[in-house]
Amino acid sequence: MNAEQPNNPLHGVTLKTVVEKLLEHYGWDGLAERINIGCFQSNPSIKSSLKFLRKTPWARDKVEGLYIDTFATNSPWNRSK
């Protein structure tokens, strides 16, 4: 299970880093436009977003997908687009 994952754009990236980079890039309003979840729309904070995303796999998948689409466009994960 501890095998290296050189082609995984999320390998070694924490959820906190994902949220912080997306926030820096899009802002809360931009995140709320792209992903329709309450933690980005109503009194957003990194702490509350992380708490929600850690408990909600479908929302985390959407956030991680946006991160990959935004920052890892040359990864093999995005070559089918």
C-alpha positions in Angstrom: 0.0 0.0 0.0 2.9 2.3 0.5 4.0 2.1 -3.1 5.1 5.3 -4.8 2.4 7.1 -6.9 4.4 9.3 -9.2 1.5 9.8 -11.6 -1.1 10.7 -9.0 -1.4 14.5 -8.9 -2.7 14.3 -5.3 0.2 12.1 -4.0 1.7 13.9 -1.0 -0.8 16.8 -1.1 -2.9 17.3 2.0 -6.5 18.2 1.8 -5.6 21.5 3.6 -3.2 22.3 0.9 -5.8 21.5 -1.8 -8.3 23.8 -0.2 -5.8 26.6 0.4 -4.5 26.6 -3.2 -8.0 26.5 -4.6 -9.0 29.4 -2.3 -6.0 31.4 -3.4 -6.8 30.8 -7.0 -10.6 31.1 -7.1 -11.6 32.8 -3.8 -14.7 31.7 -1.8 -17.1 33.0 -4.4 -15.3 31.2 -7.3 -15.3 28.0 -5.3 -19.0 28.3 -4.5 -19.7 28.8 -8.2 -17.8 25.7 -9.3 -18.8 23.4 -6.4 -22.2 23.8 -5.0 -21.6 23.0 -1.3 -22.6 25.0 1.7 -19.1 25.1 3.3 -18.1 27.4 0.4 -21.3 29.5 0.4 -22.3 30.3 3.9 -19.7 31.8 6.3 -16.8 29.9 4.6 -13.6 29.2 6.4 -10.8 26.7 5.8 -11.4 25.0 9.2 -15.2 24.4 8.5 -14.5 23.4 4.9 -11.9 20.8 6.0 -14.2 19.4 8.7 -17.1 19.0 6.1 -14.8 17.6 3.3 -13.3 15.0 5.6 -16.7 13.7 6.5 -18.2 13.9 3.0 -16.5 11.8 0.4 -18.5 13.0 -2.6 -17.7 16.6 -1.8 -14.0 15.8 -1.3 -14.0 14.1 -4.6 -15.4 17.2 -6.3 -12.8 19.5 -4.6 -9.9 17.1 -5.4 -11.2 16.9 -9.0 -11.2 20.7 -9.3 -7.7 20.8 -7.9 -6.5 18.3 -10.5 -8.3 20.2 -13.3 -6.9 23.5 -12.2 -3.3 22.7 -11.3 -2.3 19.3 -12.9 -3.5 19.8 -16.5 -0.4 18.0 -17.8 -1.0 14.9 -15.6 -2.0 11.6 -17.2 -5.2 11.9 -15.2 -6.3 14.8 -17.5 -5.0 13.6 -20.9 -8.4 12.3 -21.9 -9.9 15.8 -22.0 
